[in-house]
Amino acid sequence: MSTLQGTGRLAGKTIIVTGAAHGIGRAYAERIANEGAWTVAIDQDGPALEGVWSGIEAAGGKGFARRVDVRDFPALQAVAKDAAAHSGRIDGAVNNAGMMAIIPMSRALFEDITEEEWDFMFDENIKSVWNCCRAWTPYMKDGQGGSIVNVSSSTYFRSLETRSHYVATKAAVIGFSRVIARELGKYWIRVNCIAPGSTLSEENPSPEVVQMRTDPVARRALKRVEKPVDLVGTAVFLLSEDSEYMTGQTLIVEGGGVVR
Ligand SMILES: NC(=O)c1ccc[n+]([C@@H]2O[C@H](COP(=O)([O-])OP(=O)(O)OC[C@H]3O[C@@H](n4cnc5c(N)ncnc54)[C@H](O)[C@@H]3O)[C@@H](O)[C@H]2O)c1
């Protein structure tokens, strides 16, 4: 059974969540704070982030929220410095911000995607992950280890016509994560990915969007619509000591639509 209620599994850790103002990132931030982590929630949508953060604080969560664009490396470095000021280090991060509901993408055959949208997609979905990892890791290399969770997509495993740019970036997230898992292993910094399925992350979905999120149910082993809360337990597992000998891996969380 899914629940937002935590049990303190991340107490004492400083954990950053990107894209925390909406959708799945919001659910990660709420649960991570509820698990006792000093939570740093960032997003480029300042007003929405403020609302989310008020709710987290009202529920007893600790940390801070800041409006930041994950394409802005110096701004991420400043966040990392301030996050580490709390306990001297950063223990984990969920690099979740990317294109989906809030910044929608067009559906187009690969030759019809505009160069502008292609480049924007790569900045948003993979350069941002590289930026985050190089901002966070200087504060994880003190021998105490750390855990980075990068967000990919199940669309890489099952492919998805008319979204070649999106799927290419989500494949890149996995490739990048596998390489840096090796590079960072000597510091016991673990790097894993979550690949969500089509998730009803929209806050006010139209009937068309609900239908789009319902269509994949037929090919799943677990037949229901995926919701943001379905992803959070996996993030907590990857951020906690329960996964301490696991790195370079991708967990597909989508009710068994892709069985590998
Ligand atoms: N919803 C799905 O079906 C689905 C499926 C697979 C993977 N994913 C991935 O999961 C992640 C979250 O998806 P979602 O559905 O919650 O998306 P969403 O659009 O609801 O939320 C994304 C959040 O990231 C923020 N954001 C976007 N670009 C940013 C930037 N440059 N700097 C800072 N913040 C930025 C947005 O403001 C928003 O709060 C994305 O990486 C997405 O690609 C989603």
The ligand as an SDF file (V2000), in Angstrom:
LIG
                    3D

 44 48  0  0  0  0  0  0  0  0999 V2000
    4.7960   11.9000  -15.5550 N   0  0  0  0  0  0  0  0  0  0  0  0
    5.2450   10.8940  -16.2860 C   0  0  0  0  0  0  0  0  0  0  0  0
    4.4810   10.1890  -16.9570 O   0  0  0  0  0  0  0  0  0  0  0  0
    6.7270   10.5880  -16.3190 C   0  0  0  0  0  0  0  0  0  0  0  0
    7.1220    9.3620  -16.8380 C   0  0  0  0  0  0  0  0  0  0  0  0
    8.4830    9.0550  -16.8890 C   0  0  0  0  0  0  0  0  0  0  0  0
    9.4090    9.9710  -16.4290 C   0  0  0  0  0  0  0  0  0  0  0  0
    8.9860   11.1660  -15.9260 N   0  0  0  0  0  0  0  0  0  0  0  0
   10.0150   12.1140  -15.4720 C   0  0  0  0  0  0  0  0  0  0  0  0
    9.8170   12.4000  -14.0990 O   0  0  0  0  0  0  0  0  0  0  0  0
   10.1980   13.7450  -13.8420 C   0  0  0  0  0  0  0  0  0  0  0  0
    9.0240   14.4880  -13.2060 C   0  0  0  0  0  0  0  0  0  0  0  0
    7.9120   14.3850  -14.0820 O   0  0  0  0  0  0  0  0  0  0  0  0
    6.5090   15.0660  -13.7220 P   0  0  0  0  0  0  0  0  0  0  0  0
    5.4980   14.3440  -14.4780 O   0  0  0  0  0  0  0  0  0  0  0  0
    6.3850   15.2170  -12.2540 O   0  0  0  0  0  0  0  0  0  0  0  0
    6.7190   16.5020  -14.4190 O   0  0  0  0  0  0  0  0  0  0  0  0
    6.0580   17.8950  -14.0720 P   0  0  0  0  0  0  0  0  0  0  0  0
    6.1240   18.6760  -15.3340 O   0  0  0  0  0  0  0  0  0  0  0  0
    4.7390   17.7020  -13.3890 O   0  0  0  0  0  0  0  0  0  0  0  0
    7.0530   18.5240  -12.9930 O   0  0  0  0  0  0  0  0  0  0  0  0
    8.3810   18.8680  -13.3370 C   0  0  0  0  0  0  0  0  0  0  0  0
    8.8910   19.8570  -12.3290 C   0  0  0  0  0  0  0  0  0  0  0  0
   10.2120   20.2470  -12.7190 O   0  0  0  0  0  0  0  0  0  0  0  0
   10.2930   21.6590  -12.7410 C   0  0  0  0  0  0  0  0  0  0  0  0
   11.2740   22.0690  -13.7450 N   0  0  0  0  0  0  0  0  0  0  0  0
   11.2210   21.8400  -15.0880 C   0  0  0  0  0  0  0  0  0  0  0  0
   12.3050   22.3750  -15.6650 N   0  0  0  0  0  0  0  0  0  0  0  0
   13.0330   22.9600  -14.6950 C   0  0  0  0  0  0  0  0  0  0  0  0
   14.2490   23.6790  -14.6880 C   0  0  0  0  0  0  0  0  0  0  0  0
   14.9310   23.9280  -15.8050 N   0  0  0  0  0  0  0  0  0  0  0  0
   14.7420   24.1050  -13.4950 N   0  0  0  0  0  0  0  0  0  0  0  0
   14.0690   23.8670  -12.3470 C   0  0  0  0  0  0  0  0  0  0  0  0
   12.9010   23.2170  -12.2990 N   0  0  0  0  0  0  0  0  0  0  0  0
   12.3910   22.7530  -13.4600 C   0  0  0  0  0  0  0  0  0  0  0  0
    8.8830   22.1330  -13.0950 C   0  0  0  0  0  0  0  0  0  0  0  0
    8.6630   23.4790  -12.6920 O   0  0  0  0  0  0  0  0  0  0  0  0
    8.0410   21.1350  -12.3060 C   0  0  0  0  0  0  0  0  0  0  0  0
    7.8510   21.5470  -10.9620 O   0  0  0  0  0  0  0  0  0  0  0  0
   10.6440   14.3400  -15.1800 C   0  0  0  0  0  0  0  0  0  0  0  0
   12.0460   14.2110  -15.2930 O   0  0  0  0  0  0  0  0  0  0  0  0
    9.9410   13.4480  -16.1850 C   0  0  0  0  0  0  0  0  0  0  0  0
   10.5820   13.4220  -17.4360 O   0  0  0  0  0  0  0  0  0  0  0  0
    7.6710   11.4900  -15.8480 C   0  0  0  0  0  0  0  0  0  0  0  0
  1  2  1  0
  2  3  2  0
  2  4  1  0
  4  5  1  0
  4 44  2  0
  5  6  2  0
  6  7  1  0
  7  8  2  0
  8  9  1  0
  8 44  1  0
  9 10  1  0
  9 42  1  0
 10 11  1  0
 11 12  1  0
 11 40  1  0
 12 13  1  0
 13 14  1  0
 14 15  2  0
 14 16  1  0
 14 17  1  0
 17 18  1  0
 18 19  2  0
 18 20  1  0
 18 21  1  0
 21 22  1  0
 22 23  1  0
 23 24  1  0
 23 38  1  0
 24 25  1  0
 25 26  1  0
 25 36  1  0
 26 27  1  0
 26 35  1  0
 27 28  2  0
 28 29  1  0
 29 30  1  0
 29 35  2  0
 30 31  1  0
 30 32  2  0
 32 33  1  0
 33 34  2  0
 34 35  1  0
 36 37  1  0
 36 38  1  0
 38 39  1  0
 40 41  1  0
 40 42  1  0
 42 43  1  0
M  CHG  2   8   1  16  -1
M  END
$$$$
